[in-house]
Amino acid sequence: MNSLFFKGKVSYPDYELNFDLSLPGSGITALFGASGAGKSTLLRAVAGLVKPADGIIRVKEETWQHDNEKIFIPTYKRSLGFVFQDARLFSHLNVADNLLFGMKRIKTARKNISLEKAIDLLGIGHLTDRMPDTLSGGEKQRVSIARALATDPEIMLMDEPLAALDMKRKSEILPYLQRLNDELHIPILYVSHALDEVSALADLLVLLEKGKVVASGKTGEMLTRLDLPLAFYDTASAIIDGKVIAKDPEFCLNTLSFSGGFIQLPGERFKPGQTVRLRIQARDVSLATEKPANTSILNILETTVVNLSNDSEGEVMVELDAKGTRLLSRITSKSASLLKLVKGKPIYAQVKGIAVIE
Ligand SMILES: Nc1ncnc2c1ncn2[C@@H]1O[C@H](COP(=O)(O)OP(=O)(O)OP(=O)(O)O)[C@@H](O)[C@H]1O
């Protein structure tokens, strides 16, 4: 049983959170929603910091709460790593001692991750002698993540770990989080209300609204579903996980393959075999009923219209299928009418801009 199961109800005087979720036992699952949606409360329920009614909290083979069986394991006995928005390091201990502090309660017999591995994964080897108040916000947070990881937890719970950092620090930490996901098989529950972070990191997305789970599924699919609000954000985007299969040194151009075909992307830094997550904004995708010729746009994909919905005044959001990968295109209502767009219609998607998520 290599999965996560969370069920229960948390009631406050003016608020109720209900959840019933079955999730895979690896990868990053984002708990996403507006302020007050219940993301932190759900994370706290998993940690045992609040006790949900009619609760079942199961993490892989371990049952941490089962009300019918009168099981409730207190937080300190749950094998979890909790990372908060602020790093919460002990200010009187240097980085090495901060890291060791978390490890004291760990039984050495079942260690899968060594302290050295945690230090290496978060790239903090050069910081071990430093005191916390000499570290940048991003460095502190990397230490705090390494400290949680070094306890060799069954699950990592992260509550807006990047929210206190500016964009630059955020983008410094994202690759480390991606690395954790690539190299370890520890499931990560990641609370965020920042769509850019979630689309960069998450394999799965759980959308919460006013104490309820509205929908959950693969991030790429959730971002493009027209029955959910995510596809109507100003920055509405699709994501593509592409694999670098060829380089053209003459034009410094890479070819990436994905389920829907190929994407061409300029840049020196890509290596053959590398998987790259790309973000394609709905605004950067235009549509044509015939394959455009003599155009400067390199990426033209054969797609099918899955769904259409009115967006803002005079605009339409179109959900497209590129052989299993979803894309969005935001066009004017007039263009949608001229192109006679209907569900199931084959259409060429011209991708004008692609951002690499790094
Ligand atoms: N201890 C508490 N007592 C009473 N109400 C609470 C308590 N903790 C949380 N709440 C309420 O529960 C609701 C959900 O809070 P929660 O912190 O889970 O939301 P969130 O989605 O994480 O929001 P944010 O993004 O702002 O952190 C809020 O309306 C909050 O006021």
PDBQT file of the ligand as one rigid body, heavy atoms in Angstrom, charges set to zero:
ROOT
HETATM    1  N1  LIG A 401      -7.405  27.715  15.298  1.00  0.00    +0.000 N 
HETATM    2  C1  LIG A 401      -8.395  28.250  14.553  1.00  0.00    +0.000 A 
HETATM    3  N2  LIG A 401      -9.535  28.703  15.120  1.00  0.00    +0.000 NA
HETATM    4  C2  LIG A 401     -10.537  29.193  14.363  1.00  0.00    +0.000 A 
HETATM    5  N3  LIG A 401     -10.497  29.303  13.017  1.00  0.00    +0.000 NA
HETATM    6  C3  LIG A 401      -9.384  28.872  12.407  1.00  0.00    +0.000 A 
HETATM    7  C4  LIG A 401      -8.268  28.337  13.124  1.00  0.00    +0.000 A 
HETATM    8  N4  LIG A 401      -7.309  27.988  12.255  1.00  0.00    +0.000 NA
HETATM    9  C5  LIG A 401      -7.791  28.316  11.023  1.00  0.00    +0.000 A 
HETATM   10  N5  LIG A 401      -9.014  28.854  11.113  1.00  0.00    +0.000 N 
HETATM   11  C6  LIG A 401      -9.844  29.302  10.004  1.00  0.00    +0.000 C 
HETATM   12  O1  LIG A 401      -9.902  28.266   9.069  1.00  0.00    +0.000 OA
HETATM   13  C7  LIG A 401      -9.932  28.781   7.739  1.00  0.00    +0.000 C 
HETATM   14  C8  LIG A 401      -8.865  28.107   6.893  1.00  0.00    +0.000 C 
HETATM   15  O2  LIG A 401      -7.595  28.507   7.350  1.00  0.00    +0.000 OA
HETATM   16  P1  LIG A 401      -6.257  27.987   6.687  1.00  0.00    +0.000 P 
HETATM   17  O3  LIG A 401      -5.120  28.606   7.403  1.00  0.00    +0.000 OA
HETATM   18  O4  LIG A 401      -6.314  26.502   6.610  1.00  0.00    +0.000 OA
HETATM   19  O5  LIG A 401      -6.393  28.575   5.218  1.00  0.00    +0.000 OA
HETATM   20  P2  LIG A 401      -5.316  28.609   4.050  1.00  0.00    +0.000 P 
HETATM   21  O6  LIG A 401      -5.992  28.095   2.837  1.00  0.00    +0.000 OA
HETATM   22  O7  LIG A 401      -4.071  27.925   4.471  1.00  0.00    +0.000 OA
HETATM   23  O8  LIG A 401      -5.109  30.170   3.918  1.00  0.00    +0.000 OA
HETATM   24  P3  LIG A 401      -3.765  31.058   3.756  1.00  0.00    +0.000 P 
HETATM   25  O9  LIG A 401      -3.356  30.937   2.318  1.00  0.00    +0.000 OA
HETATM   26  O10 LIG A 401      -4.251  32.425   4.089  1.00  0.00    +0.000 OA
HETATM   27  O11 LIG A 401      -2.762  30.530   4.726  1.00  0.00    +0.000 OA
HETATM   28  C9  LIG A 401      -9.758  30.294   7.866  1.00  0.00    +0.000 C 
HETATM   29  O12 LIG A 401     -11.029  30.895   7.716  1.00  0.00    +0.000 OA
HETATM   30  C10 LIG A 401      -9.228  30.475   9.259  1.00  0.00    +0.000 C 
HETATM   31  O13 LIG A 401      -9.647  31.707   9.802  1.00  0.00    +0.000 OA
ENDROOT
TORSDOF 0
